[in-house]
Each structure stands twice: as structure tokens, then as C-alpha cells.
């Protein structure tokens, strides 16, 4: 079962991207006590987890998304 999921993510990196964003916002919305990560940090952590599956994302997409993160982070 997990092999099918990983191969689907590797074949369609856009699925991995949306999974990272969705999972990241879910992680960021959790508040254990008074602590909260937020959507941006949660998305980065989720992307790190998805990246462990060796999903290859095209270089231009990585650059654009990283620049969007830098633009959004100080807000």
C-alpha cells in the first residue's frame, strides 16, 4: 500500500506539493498548550517529511516556492 502511494508521489510531484501544503496547514493549526507553529512552518516541516520519500520536484518550482516562503515568512 505505501509503495503505491510513494510511487504516485514520485510520478506526480504536484501531488507531493499539495500534500505538503495541506499537511503543513493541518500541522500548523494544532496548538499544544499555548504553542503554535503556524501554516508556513508547518508546511516546511511537512515538506521535509515528504522530501524523505525522494520525490523530485523541478528546480524552477523549488526556486519559486522558496522565494514565496521568504516573501511570506516575515508577515
Backbone bond lengths (Angstrom), bond angles and torsions (degrees), N, CA, C in turn:
res aa  C-N    CA-C-N  psi(-1)  N-CA   C-N-CA  omega(-1)  CA-C   N-CA-C  phi
1 X - - - 1.449 - - 1.525 110.83 -
2 X 1.315 117.54 -48.03 1.458 120.28 -177.87 1.524 110.97 -68.39
3 X 1.328 117.84 -31.18 1.468 120.47 178.10 1.521 111.24 -63.91
4 X 1.326 117.06 -39.18 1.464 121.16 177.29 1.523 110.40 -62.52
5 X 1.324 116.65 -42.72 1.461 121.53 -179.09 1.527 111.13 -64.77
6 X 1.310 116.71 -45.41 1.464 121.49 -179.65 1.528 110.43 -65.18
7 X 1.330 117.30 -42.53 1.466 119.13 179.34 1.524 111.25 -67.19
8 X 1.331 117.78 -32.92 1.474 120.63 176.06 1.524 110.52 -66.22
9 X 1.328 117.53 -39.79 1.467 120.58 178.05 1.523 111.23 -67.91
10 X 1.311 117.24 -38.09 1.466 120.43 179.35 1.527 111.12 -69.10
11 X 1.322 117.04 -35.44 1.463 120.48 -179.93 1.528 112.21 -75.69
12 X 1.329 116.68 -27.28 1.465 122.12 -177.96 1.528 109.59 -130.21
13 X 1.333 118.20 84.18 1.461 119.75 -175.97 1.529 113.33 -62.67
14 X 1.347 117.59 -21.28 1.467 118.61 177.48 1.525 110.69 -66.52
15 X 1.326 117.97 -30.07 1.458 120.19 174.46 1.524 110.90 -65.02
16 X 1.321 116.55 -40.31 1.459 120.85 177.55 1.523 110.92 -63.23
17 X 1.323 115.74 -37.88 1.458 120.62 178.86 1.527 110.95 -62.86
18 X 1.332 116.46 -51.01 1.458 119.61 -179.00 1.526 112.20 -68.38
19 X 1.324 116.92 -32.36 1.461 120.30 174.69 1.526 110.47 -63.35
20 X 1.326 116.54 -42.48 1.464 120.59 178.84 1.523 111.59 -62.72
21 X 1.317 116.33 -43.52 1.464 119.80 -179.49 1.523 110.66 -66.62
22 X 1.326 116.09 -47.84 1.468 119.72 -179.19 1.517 112.70 -63.30
23 X 1.315 115.81 -46.85 1.462 120.49 178.55 1.527 110.55 -64.70
24 X 1.325 115.99 -36.71 1.461 120.25 179.90 1.518 112.81 -65.76
25 X 1.313 116.83 -41.59 1.458 118.89 177.51 1.519 111.36 -69.50
26 X 1.337 116.67 -31.14 1.459 119.21 175.38 1.532 110.11 -67.36
27 X 1.329 116.61 -44.06 1.470 120.77 177.20 1.523 110.09 -62.77
28 X 1.337 116.48 -43.26 1.460 120.72 -177.59 1.515 114.25 -67.92
29 X 1.321 117.56 -22.89 1.468 119.48 -179.50 1.526 112.81 -82.41
30 X 1.312 117.57 -12.85 1.467 121.12 178.92 1.518 109.92 -75.39
31 X 1.313 115.98 138.87 1.462 120.82 -179.67 1.530 109.99 -128.48
32 X 1.327 117.29 90.25 1.467 118.44 175.08 1.540 109.50 -76.92
33 X 1.287 115.64 105.08 1.465 119.85 -175.75 1.506 110.57 74.84
34 X 1.318 117.62 -129.15 1.459 122.03 178.91 1.523 112.32 -100.96
35 X 1.311 116.80 8.39 1.461 122.60 -175.42 1.523 110.19 -98.35
36 X 1.321 117.21 136.66 1.460 122.00 178.09 1.525 109.36 -143.05
37 X 1.323 117.26 137.58 1.461 121.20 179.78 1.519 112.26 -85.44
38 X 1.304 118.11 -41.57 1.458 122.14 -175.36 1.519 110.79 92.69
39 X 1.319 115.30 165.37 1.452 121.15 -174.73 1.516 114.90 -67.65
40 X 1.328 116.99 -37.53 1.469 119.82 -177.50 1.526 110.83 -68.58
41 X 1.308 117.05 -48.29 1.465 120.55 179.65 1.517 110.75 -67.06
42 X 1.321 116.95 -39.51 1.462 120.32 176.60 1.515 111.73 -61.91
43 X 1.335 117.21 -38.95 1.469 120.61 178.81 1.525 111.18 -67.63
44 X 1.314 117.31 -37.92 1.473 119.70 176.60 1.526 111.19 -64.59
45 X 1.313 116.65 -42.39 1.471 119.73 178.46 1.524 110.51 -65.38
46 X 1.325 117.52 -41.83 1.461 120.77 178.65 1.528 110.47 -64.84
47 X 1.331 117.18 -39.38 1.464 120.49 178.29 1.533 110.85 -64.60
48 X 1.318 117.25 -35.08 1.465 120.03 175.34 1.525 110.64 -63.66
49 X 1.326 116.55 -41.45 1.463 120.24 178.75 1.526 111.27 -65.80
50 X 1.323 117.00 -45.75 1.466 120.75 179.35 1.526 110.03 -66.43
51 X 1.320 117.38 -34.43 1.462 121.02 179.01 1.519 113.02 -64.27
52 X 1.314 118.15 -23.32 1.460 121.42 177.50 1.521 111.95 -67.85
53 X 1.338 116.95 -14.10 1.459 121.26 178.90 1.521 111.72 -85.80
54 X 1.335 117.30 5.47 1.469 124.21 178.80 1.527 112.10 62.01
55 X 1.324 116.53 43.70 1.460 121.54 175.76 1.522 107.47 -84.71
56 X 1.325 117.03 124.90 1.460 122.40 -178.80 1.523 109.70 -91.91
57 X 1.329 116.34 118.49 1.455 122.44 177.15 1.531 106.66 -107.05
58 X 1.349 118.14 135.86 1.466 120.08 -179.71 1.527 112.34 -55.72
59 X 1.324 115.96 147.61 1.462 122.39 -174.75 1.518 114.15 -58.50
60 X 1.330 117.53 -41.53 1.456 120.42 -179.97 1.524 111.42 -63.61
61 X 1.310 117.35 -39.39 1.463 121.21 178.85 1.522 110.25 -64.28
62 X 1.331 116.60 -42.45 1.467 119.97 178.54 1.522 110.90 -61.88
63 X 1.317 116.71 -42.31 1.462 120.73 -179.02 1.522 111.45 -65.12
64 X 1.320 116.73 -46.11 1.468 120.29 -179.46 1.524 110.82 -63.36
65 X 1.319 117.82 -44.82 1.466 120.12 -179.17 1.526 111.70 -67.21
66 X 1.318 117.33 -35.36 1.460 119.31 177.14 1.523 110.60 -66.64
67 X 1.329 116.88 -40.12 1.467 119.86 177.92 1.528 110.96 -65.75
68 X 1.329 117.65 -36.61 1.467 120.12 175.29 1.523 110.93 -64.32
69 X 1.333 116.58 -37.82 1.459 119.85 177.05 1.526 110.93 -63.88
70 X 1.336 116.70 -44.16 1.472 119.39 178.90 1.515 111.78 -63.40
71 X 1.315 116.54 -35.94 1.462 120.23 -179.84 1.513 110.44 -70.82
72 X 1.345 118.33 -34.82 1.459 122.86 -175.00 1.534 112.08 -85.87
73 X 1.316 118.55 -29.48 1.457 121.82 -169.73 1.542 114.51 -56.15
74 X 1.334 120.95 -43.19 1.469 118.24 -176.70 1.526 114.99 -70.67
75 X 1.322 118.65 -15.98 1.458 120.12 -175.80 1.479 113.45 -70.69
